Amino acid sequence: MKKEELEKLTLEEAFEKVDQTLEALSGDVALEKSFELYKEGIDLLKYCDEKIKGVEGQIMIMNEEGEINEFQ
């Protein structure tokens, strides 16, 4: 999957594609096709990881004193 296509996906859509890729890999797949699916799955997981890290950096938490701090 091309980077431009990945960037159009929401996090939920990307995880759904990961699930679909895993299902395809668990079936009867030719060796060459399994390599393609594996690479696609890795690319999707990297994309999901980047999205999650980006969101984590934006999450703010209010402590007991009412001060806002970044999520760590």
N, C-alpha and C positions, 0 to 999 in steps of 0.2 A: 504494500500500500504506500502510495506516495505521501510525502510530508504534507502537501497541500490538502490531500484528502483527509489525512489524520486531523489536521487543524480545524476542519469543518465539523468534526464529531464532538458531541457533548461527552462528558465523562461516562454517563450512563450508556450511551451508544457504543463507546469504545469498549466498555466492559462486556456488553452484549456480543460484540464482535469477538472478543477474547473467548467467551463461552462457545460461540459458533465454531471458532478455530479449534478449540479443544475437542469438541464433538467430532469435527471432521477428522482430526488426528487419531481419534480413538476408533475410527472405522477402518475399513479395508482401503488403504491409500497406497498408491505407488510410491516408491522410495523418493523419487525426484519431487513429486507433489508434496510429500511430507516435509521435505526441506523448505519448500516455499511456504507452507503453512506455518512451520516452526519460526521462520524469519518474520512472517507477518505477525505472529503472536508476540514475539519479542519486541517488535516495533510498537505494537499496541500497548504492551505493558510499560515500555519506556515512556510513551506518551501519557499514559494514566499516571505514572509516577511523577512526571513533570507537572501535570495539572494539579495533583494533590499537594505537592510541595508548594506550588504557587498559592493555593488556597490557604494552606497552613500559615503562610507568611502574612496573610491578610486578616486572619482571625484575631480578634481582640477579646480579652477576658477582663471582667471587672472583679477586682479583689474585694475583700471585706470592707475596706475603707472607701470604696467607691471609685478607686483609681483604675484607669484603663491601662492594661498591659498587653503586649503581644503574646500570642500563644507560643509556647516553647515545647 
